């Protein structure tokens, strides 16, 4: 392993998360190889669900090669891949999609910014309601609706018109009425443009709320003419076993946001799926959210083929099948190790709530020593998140959990 001190390099990023200055040599499928180490690491983070289809998936590599032949960046013109991709995304909506259009920004934070601007332009209001434990990005607008406890600085200057209310985590309470009461109180104080919420809170540890909560939330926002924005940037595109995570709630949002693995992890494409009247409020020039690499031909070309890949491989049905295996195996780990307080599993997304932050750090570091990549999460850092590639086989999933079990057995909490 190379003796490389990254502190001497002009790098500011997440390379210190595992207390190891490692250089990637290659990645394929569920594995990453580092220079100087012939034993691969089992990746159970997958770029925060940005590489849902495995590292360097050969099918997606072929799509990229075709996309490169088509073109690079021509945002001012239409092209068949964008029409095709848009139709596929709209067809997955679990309701009549005739009144919806799609805009393709770069990156998840930009999608959040665009949705907020659309809501404010259309309603001519500026107040937004979001939820504690919610994470929507680190650009200025996205930070304003993100729980500030994720930051290591105070950013109150950015969110003077944002109200955070409780997210009724189903593992913490069966009573979501308090959250709804907080919502009603916030609405009464002054006119509200939008409510933004993650169907599954990603950075907080795949936290879920009851279906009836989302149905009540939808009714309240409709009754008060408030735009409901669902941020599926981490939970969407099959992670839960449905293409859209909100499909499980039987609701119709006004705006839905996608990102991360939309272009297979090779291009930071995101999508803002919105009622067309909100786009109409902006005007023909789309002044206020267009940028140079929006509607990128290369990224959209890959994403169009990714959508075909999902359908042809029956990926959603596969994840639904594996959810039962995943839940059973994770429940067994919870019963075996007392430091795991709760588990949350939906599709191929799993989180463990551990007794404290120190234990979560020990679990993460022990796993890394055993060549398994997992991540800590949650505002207090006391969650472990596990999100394998959606292409993982039953045998590989069992192997990953068996290796995790062995790693957990080595942890000394004294």
C-alpha positions, 0 to 999 in steps of 0.5 A: 500500500503506497505511503501517501500523505494526502495532507500535502495535496490540494484536496478537500473531500471525503478521503479521510472518512475511513482513516486510510489514504488509499488509491483506487486501482480499479472497481468492478461490480460490487468490489473496489481494489486499492493499490498494493492490496490484492484483496478487494473491498466489498462495497456496500455504499455504492457512491451513496446510491449513485452507482446502483447498477454496480461499478463499471457495469459492462452494459452501461459502459456500452451505453456510454460508448454509444452516447459519446458517438452521438454528441456532447453538450448542446442544451439549446436543442431537442433530441430523441434520447430526451423524448425517450427518457422523459416518456420512460420516467413519466410512464413509471409515475403511478398516476396519470402523467399527462400534466407533467414535464421534465427538466434535467439539471446537473446534480441533486442540489441543483434539482432541489434549487430548481424545484424551490424556484418553480414553487416560489415563482408559481405561488408568488410565496417564499416560505417553505416547510421541510423536515428534521433529519432531511438532507437535500444538498449543500448549495445555498437553497438546498442547505436552507431546507436541510436540517442544519444539524448536518452542518458544522457551521450555523447557516441561519442566514440562509433559511429565514423563510424555512420552517423545519418540523418533525419527521415521524420516524416509524421506528420511534413513534406510531403517532404521526399526528404531532408532525401534522399538527406542527405542519398545520401550525406552520401553515397558519403563521404565513402563506407557504409556497411548498413542502419538501420531504424525502419519502425515505430520509437517506442521510438520517439512516433510511428513516421511514414514516407511515403511509397514512402520514404521507396521505394526510400530508398530501391532503393538507397541502392540497387543501391549502394550495401548497406545492408538495415536492418529493426528493427521491434523489437517494431513494428513487430509481429502484432502491426500494423495489419500486422505481419511485419510492413514493409509489408505496404511499398511493399519493400524487405529488406536484414535483418529484426529484431524481438524481444520483444513479439516473445516468449510471453513476457516470454523469451527475444527471438529475431530473425535476418532474413537475406539473407543467403549469409550474414550468409555464410560470417561468416563461419561455426563456426559463430564466432563473434555473437554466445552466450550461450543462442542463439537458446534457445530451451525453448524460441523457443518452446514458440515462435513456439506456439505463431505463431500458436496462432496468426494464430488460433485467427485471431489476425492480422485481428482483429487488422486491424479491431480495427485500425478504432475504435482506430483511430476514438476514438483517433481523438475525444480526439485530437479534445477535448483537445487542448494540444494534437497537433498531433496523430499517429495511426497504428494498435494498436499503438498510440502516442499523441504529446503534447505541451511540456514535462511538459504536457506529465508528467502531463498526465502520472501521472494523468492517473496513479492516475486514475489507467491507465498505459501509457508512455511518449516518444520522445527525448523531452519527449513530446509524450504519447504512448498507446499500448494495448494488441493485444488481447483487445476486442472492448468493452475493448478498448472503456472502456480504451479510456473512462477512458483516456478521464475522466483522461484527463478532470481532468488535470490542466495545470495552 
